[in-house]
Amino acid sequence: MIKNDFGRLYIGVSENPNSRLLDHNANLGAQFTKGKAKFKIVFLEKHESLARAREREIQIKKWRRDKKEILIDKFSSGLPTLPAEQ
């Protein structure tokens, strides 16, 4: 998950998050991020497969903003972010 200075969130999946962030900030990423303020990584999880990562992406995208912010806070504090069953 990336966030810009205006608080806009973008959620996606990538095998190389740092490279993907550079793409977004160079206006080579998703249409949503083009022409907006520079983004930074605020949340990151590693999954055993692309399919599992996509499932988690879809799950998080359905959440309300406040729940996403709690996840970001946990990540920035070094707390676990994955549900217990994973």
Residue frames as qw, qx, qy, qz and C-alpha x, y, z in Angstrom:
[[0.000, 0.893, 0.449, 0.000, 0.00, 0.00, 0.00],
 [0.424, 0.112, 0.006, 0.899, 1.34, 3.41, -0.91],
 [0.110, -0.859, -0.450, 0.219, 0.22, 6.83, 0.27],
 [0.409, 0.512, 0.070, 0.752, 0.90, 10.35, -0.95],
 [0.183, 0.014, -0.372, 0.910, 1.18, 13.65, 0.94],
 [0.438, -0.188, -0.126, -0.870, -2.53, 14.29, 0.42],
 [0.506, -0.125, 0.708, -0.477, -3.40, 10.99, 2.11],
 [0.802, 0.309, -0.218, -0.463, -4.51, 9.16, -1.04],
 [0.591, -0.314, 0.743, -0.018, -4.00, 5.39, -0.75],
 [0.690, 0.415, -0.458, -0.376, -3.23, 2.95, -3.54],
 [0.710, -0.284, 0.630, -0.137, -3.25, -0.80, -2.96],
 [0.728, 0.523, -0.363, -0.256, -1.56, -3.21, -5.34],
 [0.919, -0.224, 0.299, 0.123, 0.57, -6.32, -5.73],
 [0.448, 0.802, -0.395, 0.001, 4.17, -6.44, -6.94],
 [0.940, -0.054, -0.171, 0.290, 7.12, -8.82, -6.87],
 [0.542, 0.054, -0.143, 0.826, 9.39, -5.78, -6.52],
 [0.133, -0.860, -0.473, 0.142, 7.61, -3.09, -4.47],
 [0.315, -0.654, 0.097, 0.681, 10.48, -0.58, -4.52],
 [0.228, -0.010, 0.620, 0.751, 10.75, -0.72, -8.30],
 [0.001, 0.634, 0.725, 0.271, 6.99, -0.44, -8.63],
 [0.220, -0.821, -0.296, 0.435, 6.99, 2.61, -6.36],
 [0.267, -0.401, 0.352, 0.803, 9.57, 4.26, -8.62],
 [0.124, 0.316, 0.746, 0.573, 7.29, 3.53, -11.59],
 [0.109, -0.792, -0.599, 0.044, 4.30, 5.10, -9.85],
 [0.268, -0.781, -0.074, 0.559, 6.29, 8.18, -8.92],
 [0.207, -0.277, 0.526, 0.777, 7.57, 8.51, -12.50],
 [0.572, 0.386, 0.079, -0.719, 3.97, 8.44, -13.79],
 [0.363, 0.275, -0.819, -0.350, 4.49, 4.96, -15.25],
 [0.111, 0.074, 0.929, -0.346, 2.20, 3.21, -12.80],
 [0.103, 0.568, 0.816, -0.021, -1.56, 2.95, -12.47],
 [0.055, 0.630, 0.358, 0.688, -3.76, 5.71, -13.83],
 [0.497, -0.792, -0.354, -0.009, -4.82, 6.49, -10.24],
 [0.625, -0.557, -0.006, 0.546, -1.30, 7.57, -9.27],
 [0.505, 0.345, 0.294, 0.735, -0.48, 9.59, -12.39],
 [0.061, 0.627, 0.137, 0.765, -0.09, 13.30, -11.88],
 [0.604, -0.756, -0.197, -0.156, -0.57, 13.09, -8.14],
 [0.222, -0.832, 0.476, -0.179, 1.94, 13.90, -5.39],
 [0.409, 0.406, -0.813, 0.087, 4.77, 11.43, -4.84],
 [0.875, -0.345, -0.172, -0.292, 3.86, 8.24, -3.03],
 [0.015, 0.524, -0.801, 0.289, 5.72, 6.29, -0.33],
 [0.604, -0.135, -0.781, -0.082, 5.28, 2.72, 0.89],
 [0.387, -0.459, 0.364, -0.712, 3.22, 2.64, 4.10],
 [0.799, -0.146, 0.479, -0.333, 2.30, -1.05, 4.24],
 [0.482, 0.476, -0.697, -0.235, 3.88, -4.20, 2.88],
 [0.804, -0.217, 0.501, -0.235, 3.25, -7.93, 3.31],
 [0.184, 0.416, -0.833, -0.315, 5.01, -10.91, 1.77],
 [0.852, 0.061, 0.273, -0.441, 2.95, -13.89, 0.59],
 [0.584, -0.230, 0.750, 0.210, 3.90, -17.37, -0.57],
 [0.414, 0.326, 0.721, 0.451, 2.17, -16.97, -3.93],
 [0.050, -0.071, -0.257, -0.963, 0.83, -14.35, -6.29],
 [0.406, -0.456, -0.675, -0.414, -2.65, -15.83, -5.90],
 [0.489, -0.551, -0.558, 0.381, -2.53, -15.41, -2.12],
 [0.239, -0.224, -0.057, 0.943, -1.22, -11.85, -2.47],
 [0.190, -0.240, -0.469, -0.828, -4.10, -10.99, -4.82],
 [0.467, -0.547, -0.690, -0.080, -6.62, -12.47, -2.37],
 [0.422, -0.494, -0.377, 0.660, -5.21, -10.27, 0.40],
 [0.100, -0.013, 0.212, 0.972, -5.21, -7.23, -1.91],
 [0.323, -0.421, -0.599, -0.600, -8.91, -7.73, -2.68],
 [0.503, -0.557, -0.618, 0.236, -9.68, -8.24, 1.00],
 [0.341, -0.383, -0.206, 0.834, -7.96, -4.99, 2.03],
 [0.006, -0.146, -0.380, -0.913, -9.49, -2.98, -0.83],
 [0.379, -0.546, -0.658, -0.355, -12.95, -3.83, 0.53],
 [0.444, -0.458, -0.530, 0.559, -12.14, -2.38, 3.95],
 [0.047, -0.972, -0.214, -0.080, -13.17, 1.06, 5.15],
 [0.351, 0.754, -0.289, 0.473, -10.47, 3.71, 5.37],
 [0.457, -0.716, 0.377, -0.370, -10.20, 3.54, 9.17],
 [0.953, -0.173, 0.247, 0.019, -9.41, -0.19, 9.09],
 [0.757, 0.519, -0.073, 0.391, -6.72, 0.39, 6.45],
 [0.024, 0.816, -0.322, 0.480, -5.17, 3.09, 8.65],
 [0.761, -0.522, 0.336, -0.188, -5.06, 0.66, 11.60],
 [0.953, 0.159, 0.124, 0.228, -3.20, -1.81, 9.37],
 [0.459, 0.724, -0.178, 0.484, -0.75, 0.93, 8.35],
 [0.354, -0.776, 0.342, -0.395, -0.21, 1.83, 12.03],
 [0.923, -0.280, 0.265, -0.006, 0.47, -1.81, 12.92],
 [0.834, 0.417, 0.012, 0.361, 2.96, -2.10, 10.05],
 [0.231, 0.788, -0.243, 0.516, 4.80, 1.09, 11.02],
 [0.535, -0.668, 0.380, -0.352, 4.98, -0.13, 14.63],
 [0.197, 0.418, -0.887, 0.004, 6.42, -3.50, 13.61],
 [0.595, -0.015, 0.638, -0.488, 3.33, -5.42, 14.77],
 [0.281, 0.114, 0.907, 0.292, 1.98, -8.49, 12.91],
 [0.386, 0.282, -0.092, -0.873, -0.51, -7.63, 10.18],
 [0.425, 0.039, -0.800, -0.421, -1.54, -11.02, 8.81],
 [0.774, -0.330, 0.000, -0.541, -4.61, -12.78, 10.20],
 [0.540, -0.462, 0.679, -0.184, -3.86, -15.71, 12.55],
 [0.890, 0.185, 0.400, -0.113, -4.91, -18.40, 10.06],
 [0.623, 0.749, -0.227, -0.015, -2.19, -17.47, 7.53]]
